[in-house]
Amino acid sequence: MFPTNFYMYFIIALVPMIVGAAYYHPAVVGKAWMNTNGFTMESMQGGNMAKIMGLAYLLSFIFCFAQTPLVFHQSAVMSLMFPEAMEAGSAVRADMVEFMGKYGDRHMSFSHGALHGFLNSIFLVLPVIGIIANFERRGWKYVLIHFGYWAITLTIVSALICGLMTYAPLT
């Protein structure tokens, strides 16, 4: 099931960048982040900002697109019956149409998405950052700084995906 407003991914993909600009600002946690990594204001100057921001946006888009099946449960139900559910006139499709007619609008809210986004940050992102930090010999301050960013970002992104994306009903 693809959303009928696919263009929303392009807008939602801006969230990680906007949150990052605010979160990593020196007035928030930017100074702590720079100190933890041994950066200075001078060392942060330079670089091809168009390339950095372009790649960040592309990766944010991929990230947002990949969040959909984690917060939109109907896609998981569809995957159980794929490809038969896509065949017009099949019994499986008829069952799927009936099922989605009854239950297809459940769990499509900002709060449901926010909950799953926050849980994903704890159970997916925190272990990944923790493992990387462990092998890089980084401390918990490093882990918590990055986890904070991802907890906020995933909560917002997932809330927007669950609350704003619309899907055409199966017929």
Secondary structure, 3 states (H helix, E strand, C coil): CCECCCCHHHHHCCHHHHHHHHHCCHHHHHHHHHHHHCCCHHHHCCCCHHHHHHHHHHHHHHHHHHHHHHHCCHHHHHHHCCCHHHCCCCHHHHHHHHHHHHHCCCCCCHHHHHHHHHHHHHHHHHHHHHHHHHHCCCCHHHHHHHHHHHHHHHHHHHHHHHHHCCECCCC
